Amino acid sequence: GASKMALQMNSDGFVFVEELLAHKQFHSFSLEDVERVVATNDKQRFKLCHHPEDGRLQIRANQGHSVQVTDLELRAEALDDPDYPREAVHGSYMKHWPSIHSQGIRRMNRTHIHLAPALPGDGRVISGMRQSCDRAVWDSIFWSENGVLLTPGDAAGMLPPCYFYRAQRLKPSPCEIELH
């Protein structure tokens, strides 16, 4: 991330594009390359905007941070808002199911656990769940700017299984999985 690359990140997660492009890892890229990636990324992972004080162009990841971003624009939605998803789904893989089933979902080295408002293939899912996942757990959260539902979990970064109300095998063919 930005901190490992010694890039100065603002409290809202933005770094200046000029500093990014001056870094040895990115010096061969142009502003047009950055704009193209932001515009065409199918998961809408990035946001470009001008700094409000000096107008310099800046970029940030909408979610997926491994460091705490204090001013990240996350929306807490009113439960009576018709656009608020009624459930959140976490996609994973069978090899992780025994741990998820017994201990819960871990945020790992990120600041949030990523969830989606529906299963892959549903038009509402832009990001938040890999297309290749073969397990899904529903959870009854914050929205990132690109529609990913996020939760920091408990103090240990876990979403305990007591919050799961449904689990499903997705591949090779969908079927419900017993939770208890």
Beta strands, then each sheet from edge to edge (+ up, - down):
strand 1: 15-16
strand 2: 46-50
strand 3: 57-61
strand 4: 75-76
strand 5: 88-92
strand 6: 105-106
strand 7: 113-115
strand 8: 135-139
strand 9: 142-143
strand 10: 149-151
strand 11: 158-159
strand 12: 164-169
strand 13: 175-176
sheet 1: 1+ 3- 2+
sheet 2: 4+ 9- 10+ 7-
sheet 3: 5+ 8- 12+ 13-
sheet 4: 6+ 11-
end
